[in-house]
Amino acid sequence: MSEFFPVAKVGEIEPGGVKHFEVDDEEVAVFNLDGEYYALSDVCSHQYALLSDGEVYASEGTVECPLHGSEFDIRTGKALNLPAVTAVPSYKVRIAGDNVEVSLDA
């Protein structure tokens, strides 16, 4: 069974926004795309940079790494362009009451 960690209150992350959290010693970015929450590893797979410091393109569902411009699909973590070629881990998110919770379990 997955262990979920509360990271934010519903509505704390504005639509089209992202917020950085540390969850069980992992750096996690939690995104709000029109009321749906998604969580990815906050570390770019190409070179160390926090994706939560990058530009979020909510209408496209992507985030751009602030270091070299690689974009990632917020829903899946898939790398969409160079220089990144490897996806970033995607994590389970659930709403429990008024909490947004993240699980690092696969």
PyMOL commands that set and color helices and strands:
alter all, ss='L'
color gray80, all
select helices_A, chain A and resi 51-53
alter helices_A, ss='H'
color red, helices_A
select strands_A, chain A and resi 4-9+18-23+26-33+36-41+55-57+62-64+71-73+90-96+99-103
alter strands_A, ss='S'
color yellow, strands_A
deselect
rebuild
show_as cartoon
